[in-house]
């Protein structure tokens, strides 16, 4: 059974991986529990792996207005908050 401490640790690990990709110019755009593999390793930097970069964009190429995925998500979120 997972504890709150385990959950926080997992979130921080995911954040670190996402940030590492971002610092290298990659925006994942589909980070979810299904796209994070927990390795079971105790070694820092090898505890989890972010997978499924199918929707990823290079930051230098990213234009939100021209991106159908990002525009669609913004519309969906707007609809949720307005309803």
Short mmCIF file of the C-alpha atoms (twelve columns), coordinates in Angstrom:
data_MODEL
# 
_entry.id   MODEL 
# 
loop_
_atom_site.group_PDB 
_atom_site.id 
_atom_site.type_symbol 
_atom_site.label_atom_id 
_atom_site.label_alt_id 
_atom_site.label_comp_id 
_atom_site.label_asym_id 
_atom_site.label_seq_id 
_atom_site.Cartn_x 
_atom_site.Cartn_y 
_atom_site.Cartn_z 
_atom_site.pdbx_PDB_model_num 
ATOM 1  C CA . UNK A 1  0.000   0.000  0.000   1 
ATOM 2  C CA . UNK A 2  1.320   3.414  -0.950  1 
ATOM 3  C CA . UNK A 3  1.730   6.131  1.651   1 
ATOM 4  C CA . UNK A 4  1.428   9.893  1.267   1 
ATOM 5  C CA . UNK A 5  5.216   10.091 1.557   1 
ATOM 6  C CA . UNK A 6  5.619   7.582  -1.304  1 
ATOM 7  C CA . UNK A 7  3.146   9.559  -3.410  1 
ATOM 8  C CA . UNK A 8  5.016   12.826 -2.798  1 
ATOM 9  C CA . UNK A 9  8.311   11.157 -3.623  1 
ATOM 10 C CA . UNK A 10 6.883   9.796  -6.883  1 
ATOM 11 C CA . UNK A 11 5.535   13.238 -7.817  1 
ATOM 12 C CA . UNK A 12 8.937   14.811 -7.179  1 
ATOM 13 C CA . UNK A 13 10.646  12.153 -9.281  1 
ATOM 14 C CA . UNK A 14 8.184   12.801 -12.139 1 
ATOM 15 C CA . UNK A 15 8.691   16.542 -11.805 1 
ATOM 16 C CA . UNK A 16 12.471  16.086 -11.943 1 
ATOM 17 C CA . UNK A 17 12.233  13.996 -15.114 1 
ATOM 18 C CA . UNK A 18 9.844   16.407 -16.771 1 
ATOM 19 C CA . UNK A 19 12.068  19.333 -15.839 1 
ATOM 20 C CA . UNK A 20 15.173  17.557 -17.173 1 
ATOM 21 C CA . UNK A 21 13.452  17.087 -20.544 1 
ATOM 22 C CA . UNK A 22 12.239  20.705 -20.506 1 
ATOM 23 C CA . UNK A 23 15.756  21.980 -19.779 1 
ATOM 24 C CA . UNK A 24 16.898  20.090 -22.881 1 
ATOM 25 C CA . UNK A 25 14.204  21.802 -24.960 1 
ATOM 26 C CA . UNK A 26 11.518  19.084 -24.914 1 
ATOM 27 C CA . UNK A 27 7.934   19.598 -23.747 1 
ATOM 28 C CA . UNK A 28 6.305   16.180 -23.083 1 
ATOM 29 C CA . UNK A 29 2.630   17.347 -23.288 1 
ATOM 30 C CA . UNK A 30 1.146   13.991 -22.173 1 
ATOM 31 C CA . UNK A 31 2.503   13.296 -18.703 1 
ATOM 32 C CA . UNK A 32 0.196   10.931 -16.813 1 
ATOM 33 C CA . UNK A 33 0.438   7.913  -14.538 1 
ATOM 34 C CA . UNK A 34 0.460   5.668  -17.601 1 
ATOM 35 C CA . UNK A 35 3.577   7.359  -18.953 1 
ATOM 36 C CA . UNK A 36 5.765   6.916  -15.875 1 
ATOM 37 C CA . UNK A 37 7.456   3.600  -15.136 1 
ATOM 38 C CA . UNK A 38 8.674   3.077  -11.568 1 
ATOM 39 C CA . UNK A 39 11.882  1.035  -11.761 1 
ATOM 40 C CA . UNK A 40 12.223  0.028  -8.117  1 
ATOM 41 C CA . UNK A 41 15.822  1.255  -8.084  1 
ATOM 42 C CA . UNK A 42 17.042  3.129  -5.024  1 
ATOM 43 C CA . UNK A 43 19.641  4.988  -7.101  1 
ATOM 44 C CA . UNK A 44 18.875  8.681  -7.551  1 
ATOM 45 C CA . UNK A 45 18.100  9.441  -11.184 1 
ATOM 46 C CA . UNK A 46 17.050  5.870  -11.944 1 
ATOM 47 C CA . UNK A 47 13.909  5.473  -9.824  1 
ATOM 48 C CA . UNK A 48 11.485  6.166  -12.656 1 
ATOM 49 C CA . UNK A 49 11.415  6.596  -16.413 1 
ATOM 50 C CA . UNK A 50 9.123   8.903  -18.371 1 
ATOM 51 C CA . UNK A 51 7.936   7.227  -21.569 1 
ATOM 52 C CA . UNK A 52 5.662   7.961  -24.546 1 
ATOM 53 C CA . UNK A 53 7.014   11.115 -26.117 1 
ATOM 54 C CA . UNK A 54 4.610   10.790 -29.089 1 
ATOM 55 C CA . UNK A 55 3.030   14.207 -28.417 1 
ATOM 56 C CA . UNK A 56 6.284   15.878 -27.332 1 
ATOM 57 C CA . UNK A 57 7.410   19.069 -29.005 1 
ATOM 58 C CA . UNK A 58 10.741  20.767 -29.171 1 
ATOM 59 C CA . UNK A 59 10.358  24.129 -27.440 1 
ATOM 60 C CA . UNK A 60 11.985  25.919 -30.358 1 
ATOM 61 C CA . UNK A 61 9.229   24.567 -32.663 1 
ATOM 62 C CA . UNK A 62 6.285   25.119 -30.323 1 
ATOM 63 C CA . UNK A 63 3.618   27.579 -31.399 1 
ATOM 64 C CA . UNK A 64 0.543   27.101 -29.228 1 
ATOM 65 C CA . UNK A 65 -1.893  28.770 -31.637 1 
ATOM 66 C CA . UNK A 66 -0.841  26.490 -34.515 1 
ATOM 67 C CA . UNK A 67 -0.861  23.317 -32.435 1 
ATOM 68 C CA . UNK A 68 -4.161  21.405 -32.721 1 
ATOM 69 C CA . UNK A 69 -3.479  19.281 -29.639 1 
ATOM 70 C CA . UNK A 70 -2.737  22.226 -27.345 1 
ATOM 71 C CA . UNK A 71 -5.601  24.307 -28.726 1 
ATOM 72 C CA . UNK A 72 -8.011  21.393 -28.276 1 
ATOM 73 C CA . UNK A 73 -6.880  20.890 -24.674 1 
ATOM 74 C CA . UNK A 74 -7.315  24.583 -23.918 1 
ATOM 75 C CA . UNK A 75 -10.842 24.405 -25.341 1 
ATOM 76 C CA . UNK A 76 -11.628 21.316 -23.289 1 
ATOM 77 C CA . UNK A 77 -10.377 22.890 -20.068 1 
ATOM 78 C CA . UNK A 78 -12.266 26.101 -20.810 1 
ATOM 79 C CA . UNK A 79 -15.442 24.080 -21.365 1 
ATOM 80 C CA . UNK A 80 -14.995 22.245 -18.086 1 
ATOM 81 C CA . UNK A 81 -14.566 25.455 -16.112 1 
ATOM 82 C CA . UNK A 82 -17.407 27.272 -17.875 1 
ATOM 83 C CA . UNK A 83 -19.954 24.485 -17.363 1 
# 
